[in-house]
Amino acid sequence: MSDPAQKPPYPDALGLGEAPAPHALLVPVIGLLGTWVGRGRGGYPTLDKEFTYAQEVTFSHDGRPFLHYEARAWLLDADGTPLRPSAREAGWWRLQPDGRVEALITQPTGIAEILVGNAVAGTVDLTSHEVALTPTAKEVNATRRRYTVTDEDTLDFVHDLAAVGQPLQHHLSARLRRNLP
């Protein structure tokens, strides 16, 4: 019997040069692999004012045809000093042979999203197929997320939201840079 405290026998890869090799279906999203960090701006009609935030997003894989996705954000003050944790989410992006993407994303605030979309030419565009809420979660009806690799080391993120009686509209945008080891 092996030691349960040892490293997992099947680690996730964050880049092309790491084992395991990515599954062939990951080709349309291979440029997303790794950790991205940066800043963004957000706002929504139900909030008092716009805000600035920092974000870290990680995409990895274990050789099968899906990506593991994890994102966390924290609010910044006017000087760029972290104020407090903000959004956090994790999930899986399942790639289909025709370039379609099916994503499952959960948040600790009681929101689970099932999104569908496409991965084409460095852009992943996902829209909500279904949103499930725990009994005490804030009302969220729909989302749209766009991830665009604008060059080898830059990822632009845009998030639209329909929540608490508001129609689908801009909520967040960020420019992230590849975090090299």
C-alpha positions as CSV (number, residue, x, y, z in Angstrom):
1,M,0.0,0.0,0.0
2,S,1.3,3.4,-0.9
3,D,1.6,6.4,1.4
4,P,-1.6,8.5,1.1
5,A,0.5,11.7,1.8
6,Q,2.5,11.2,-1.4
7,K,2.1,13.3,-4.5
8,P,-0.8,12.4,-6.7
9,P,0.3,9.9,-9.4
10,Y,-1.5,12.0,-12.1
11,P,-0.5,15.7,-11.6
12,D,-2.2,18.5,-13.6
13,A,-0.2,20.2,-16.3
14,L,-0.2,24.0,-16.6
15,G,1.8,24.3,-19.8
16,L,2.6,22.5,-23.1
17,G,6.0,21.3,-22.0
18,E,4.7,19.5,-18.9
19,A,3.5,16.0,-18.6
20,P,0.9,14.7,-19.3
21,A,0.5,15.7,-22.9
22,P,-2.7,17.5,-23.6
23,H,-5.6,15.6,-25.1
24,A,-6.1,16.4,-28.9
25,L,-9.5,18.0,-28.1
26,L,-7.8,20.7,-26.0
27,V,-6.1,22.2,-29.1
28,P,-8.6,25.2,-29.4
29,V,-7.9,26.2,-25.7
30,I,-4.2,25.2,-25.3
31,G,-3.2,28.9,-25.2
32,L,-5.1,29.3,-21.9
33,L,-3.0,26.8,-20.0
34,G,-1.2,28.3,-17.0
35,T,-1.8,31.0,-14.4
36,W,-2.9,34.5,-15.4
37,V,-2.9,37.5,-13.1
38,G,-4.0,41.1,-13.5
39,R,-6.5,43.9,-12.8
40,G,-9.9,44.8,-13.9
41,R,-12.9,47.0,-13.4
42,G,-16.4,46.1,-12.5
43,G,-19.8,47.5,-11.8
44,Y,-23.5,46.8,-11.9
45,P,-26.7,48.9,-11.5
46,T,-27.4,47.4,-8.0
47,L,-24.0,48.5,-6.7
48,D,-23.2,51.9,-5.3
49,K,-20.2,52.5,-7.5
50,E,-17.7,50.9,-9.9
51,F,-14.8,49.0,-8.4
52,T,-11.3,47.9,-9.2
53,Y,-10.2,44.4,-8.6
54,A,-7.2,42.0,-9.0
55,Q,-7.7,38.5,-10.4
56,E,-5.8,35.2,-10.7
57,V,-7.1,32.6,-13.1
58,T,-5.6,29.1,-13.6
59,F,-6.2,26.6,-16.4
60,S,-4.7,23.1,-16.1
61,H,-5.4,19.6,-17.4
62,D,-4.6,16.0,-16.6
63,G,-4.4,14.6,-20.1
64,R,-8.1,14.1,-20.6
65,P,-10.3,16.3,-22.8
66,F,-11.2,18.9,-20.2
67,L,-9.6,21.9,-18.4
68,H,-9.7,22.5,-14.7
69,Y,-10.6,26.2,-14.1
70,E,-10.0,28.2,-11.0
71,A,-10.4,31.9,-10.4
72,R,-10.1,34.2,-7.5
73,A,-10.4,38.0,-7.1
74,W,-9.9,40.6,-4.5
75,L,-11.0,44.2,-4.3
76,L,-8.4,47.0,-4.5
77,D,-8.5,50.5,-3.2
78,A,-7.6,53.6,-5.3
79,D,-3.9,53.0,-4.6
80,G,-4.0,49.3,-5.6
81,T,-3.8,48.0,-2.1
82,P,-5.9,44.8,-1.5
83,L,-9.0,45.5,0.5
84,R,-10.6,42.1,0.9
85,P,-11.3,38.8,-0.9
86,S,-14.0,39.0,-3.6
87,A,-15.2,36.4,-6.1
88,R,-14.0,32.9,-6.1
89,E,-15.0,30.0,-8.4
90,A,-13.8,26.7,-9.8
91,G,-15.0,24.2,-12.4
92,W,-14.4,22.2,-15.5
93,W,-14.5,23.0,-19.2
94,R,-15.3,20.0,-21.3
95,L,-14.2,20.2,-24.9
96,Q,-16.2,18.6,-27.7
97,P,-14.9,17.4,-31.1
98,D,-16.5,20.3,-33.0
99,G,-14.9,23.0,-30.8
100,R,-17.9,23.4,-28.5
101,V,-17.2,23.9,-24.9
102,E,-19.4,22.8,-22.0
103,A,-18.4,24.4,-18.7
104,L,-19.4,23.8,-15.1
105,I,-18.5,26.6,-12.7
106,T,-19.4,26.8,-9.0
107,Q,-19.1,29.6,-6.6
108,P,-19.0,29.5,-2.7
109,T,-21.9,31.9,-2.7
110,G,-24.3,29.1,-3.7
111,I,-24.3,29.6,-7.5
112,A,-23.6,26.8,-10.0
113,E,-23.5,27.7,-13.7
114,I,-23.7,25.4,-16.7
115,L,-22.4,27.3,-19.7
116,V,-22.0,26.4,-23.4
117,G,-20.1,28.0,-26.2
118,N,-17.3,27.7,-28.6
119,A,-13.5,28.0,-28.7
120,V,-12.3,29.6,-31.9
121,A,-9.0,31.3,-32.7
122,G,-7.9,32.1,-29.2
123,T,-11.4,33.1,-27.9
124,V,-13.7,31.2,-25.7
125,D,-17.3,32.6,-25.6
126,L,-19.6,30.9,-23.1
127,T,-23.2,31.7,-22.3
128,S,-25.3,30.2,-19.5
129,H,-27.4,27.2,-20.3
130,E,-28.6,26.8,-16.8
131,V,-28.0,28.5,-13.4
132,A,-28.7,26.7,-10.2
133,L,-28.9,28.5,-6.9
134,T,-28.9,27.4,-3.3
135,P,-31.9,28.6,-1.2
136,T,-29.9,31.6,0.1
137,A,-27.9,32.5,-3.0
138,K,-28.4,35.9,-4.7
139,E,-30.6,35.7,-7.8
140,V,-28.6,35.1,-11.0
141,N,-30.5,34.4,-14.2
142,A,-27.8,34.4,-16.9
143,T,-24.2,35.1,-17.6
144,R,-21.9,35.4,-20.5
145,R,-18.1,35.0,-20.3
146,R,-15.5,35.8,-22.9
147,Y,-11.8,34.8,-22.6
148,T,-9.6,36.1,-25.4
149,V,-5.9,35.4,-25.7
150,T,-4.7,38.6,-27.4
151,D,-1.1,37.6,-27.5
152,E,1.0,34.8,-26.0
153,D,1.1,36.5,-22.6
154,T,-2.2,38.5,-22.4
155,L,-5.7,37.2,-21.6
156,D,-8.7,39.6,-21.7
157,F,-11.7,38.6,-19.7
158,V,-15.3,40.0,-20.0
159,H,-18.2,38.9,-17.9
160,D,-21.8,39.9,-18.5
161,L,-24.5,39.3,-15.8
162,A,-28.3,39.1,-15.5
163,A,-29.1,39.2,-11.8
164,V,-31.4,40.6,-9.1
165,G,-34.0,41.8,-11.6
166,Q,-31.5,43.3,-14.1
167,P,-31.1,42.3,-17.8
168,L,-27.9,40.8,-19.1
169,Q,-25.3,43.5,-19.2
170,H,-21.6,44.3,-18.6
171,H,-20.4,43.4,-15.1
172,L,-16.6,42.8,-15.2
173,S,-13.6,43.1,-17.5
174,A,-9.9,42.4,-16.8
175,R,-6.6,42.2,-18.6
176,L,-4.5,39.4,-17.3
177,R,-0.9,38.6,-17.9
178,R,0.6,35.1,-18.0
179,N,2.3,34.4,-14.7
180,L,5.6,32.8,-15.6
181,P,7.4,30.6,-13.0
